[in-house]
Amino acid sequence: MTSGERDGKATLRARLRSLRRGAVMPSMVSEAPRAVAALGVGPGRVVCAYAASAREPGSVAMLDALVGAGYRVLLPVVVGDGLAWAPYDGRLRRGAFGLSEPVGAASALPAGVALVLVPALAVDHAGVRLGKGGGYYDRALASCAAPKVAVVRDEEFVPVLPAEPHDVRVDAVLTPSGLVRLPLRPGPPRRPL
């Protein structure tokens, strides 16, 4: 990717953050457990998620809904330039970059993870995820075989985003309108699952 393309990504991130400032963020309380189940992940399995900031879709209620549906939920903890994962038990503390993180002990991503819900600023029809630009999720999920589902607002699911070779693609996108498996195939418009 050229420096001009990287600048384009930075400009796009700034524009998307600006659009989120005045937006009401969906909590995704009922959507998340339904999406996880629709992807074939049953109760008792490990789902990695995230503690949403005020400007991200998702909420503590979404995490509680996943736990209430019988999933074991792990949340990320920033450790150096990477992510570790800790069990969510309803308690959160302020961590790196002012992000909420679980209180328990963190460790590497376990092999038995069944699904990962990831935050994003936008996702395109090919599964390209535009994150905040730090590369934490790309590094953490590069070798993760579990399905990855980005959580965004409806208007943040777009046809095309710029991509770099290290970008980890997502397998589905979850919006308030529903779950869509990716990549989309050319042809007639698809309705969310």
N, C-alpha and C positions, 0 to 999 in steps of 0.2 A: 504494500500500500504506500502510495506516495505521501509526501507531507501535505499536499493539497487535499488528498482524500481524508487524511487524519484530521485536518482542519475542518473539513466538511462534517465529519463525525462529531467533532466538538461543537460545531454550530448547531447541528441537529439536537444534540443533548441539551444545549442551552435553551433551544426553542421548546423542546418537550417539557423541560423543567418549568419553564415560564407558563406553559399551558396548564400544568398541574397546580400551579399556585392558587388559582381561584376555583379549581374544580373540587367537587365533592367526591371523595374517594370511596369506592364501593368496599364494603366489609367482607364480601365473599363468604359469609357464614355458612349458608346452605350449599353454595356452589362447589366449594372445595371438597367436602366429603362425597358429594355425588360424582364429581369428576374423578376422584381417586378410585371409587368403586367402578365407574364406567371403564376405567383403564385396567380392570381386572385385579386390583389390589384389595384384598380382603382385610377385615379387622384382625388385629394382632400383628400385622406387618409393620415395618419401620418406614415412616414417611419423613423425609427431610423437608422442612419448610423454612420460614423466616418470620421474624417479628417486624411487621410493617411499620415504617415511619409514617408520620402524618401525611406525607405526600406520595404514598404508595398504596395501591389496592391491597386489601387484606386487613387483618386486625387481630387483636388478641382473641376476640370472639371466634374468629376463623380457626385459630389454633385450638381453642377449647372445644369447638365443634368436632375437629378431627380426633381429639382425645376422647370426647364423648361418644364418637362413633366406633371406638375401640382400637384406634391406631396408636402406635408408639411414635411420638413426634420428637425429632431431633432438630435443633436450631443451630445456626452457625455462630462461631465465636472467632473474631479476628485475632490471629496469632502471627505476629510479624507480617510477612507479605502473603500469608495464606489463611485458610479457614480450617478450624477444627469444629467438632460437632458435640453438642451436649444435650442431654434429655430435657425436654420441656415439662415442668411439673406445675406450671401456673405462676411461677415466680420469675421475674425478670429484673435485671439490673442494667445500669448504663455502662456501655462498653466503649470500645474504640470508635472514633468518629461520631460519638454521641448516639450510637445505635443501641437498641435494646438487645440483650442477650440473656440466655438462661443462666441460672445461678450454679448449676452443677458442674462437675468436672468434665472437661472437654477432651476428646481424643480424635484420632483420624477417622475419616469416613468409613464406617464398617462395611464389610462385604455384603451383608444381608439387606441393604437398603432396597426397598421395593419401588420407590418413586421419589422424585425430588421436585418440589414446588420452588421456583426461582423468581425473584423480583426482576423486573425489566422496565425500561422506559418505553420500549416498543419491541414488537416482534413482526417479522414479515412472513409471507406465505411459504417461503422455503425453510422456515425454522431459524432464521438468523435473529439473534437476540441482541438488542442494544442495551447494554448495562450502563452503569455510572462511569465506567472508564478506568477503573482500577485493576481489572482483570482477575479479581479474587475468585469469582465463580468459574471463569474459564479455567484457571489453574486447578481449582478444587474438583471440578467435574470432568476434566479431560480424560481420565481413565475410568470414570463411573459408567457402568453398563445399564443402570436403572433408567427408566424413562424420565425425561426432564420436561416439566410443564411450566411455561412462563405465565405469570399472572399480570394482566394489564387491563386497562379500560378498553371498551369497544373501539374507540377512535384511535387507539395505539396499536391496533392490529392492522398493519399496512401491507401493500403489495410488495415493496422492495426496500431493503435497507443496505447500506454499505457493509461489506464483510471483509475480515482479515483471515488469513490461514489459521490462526490460533483460536478463532471464535468457536466455541462449542455450540452446536445447533441444538435446538429444543425439539422434542417429539410432538408437542402439542401446545396449544395456547388456551388459557382459561380466561374468559371475560365474563362480565355480568350476564351476557347473552348465552353463555354456554361454553362447552369444550369443543375445540376443533383440532383434529389430528393433523399433523404436518409431516411432510410437505403437502401442500395442496397440489392437485394435478390440474393441468390446463383443461378447460372445458366449462360446462355450465356452472354457475355459482353454486356453492355448497351451503347447506344450512348447518349451523352448529349442532353437535350431537346432543 
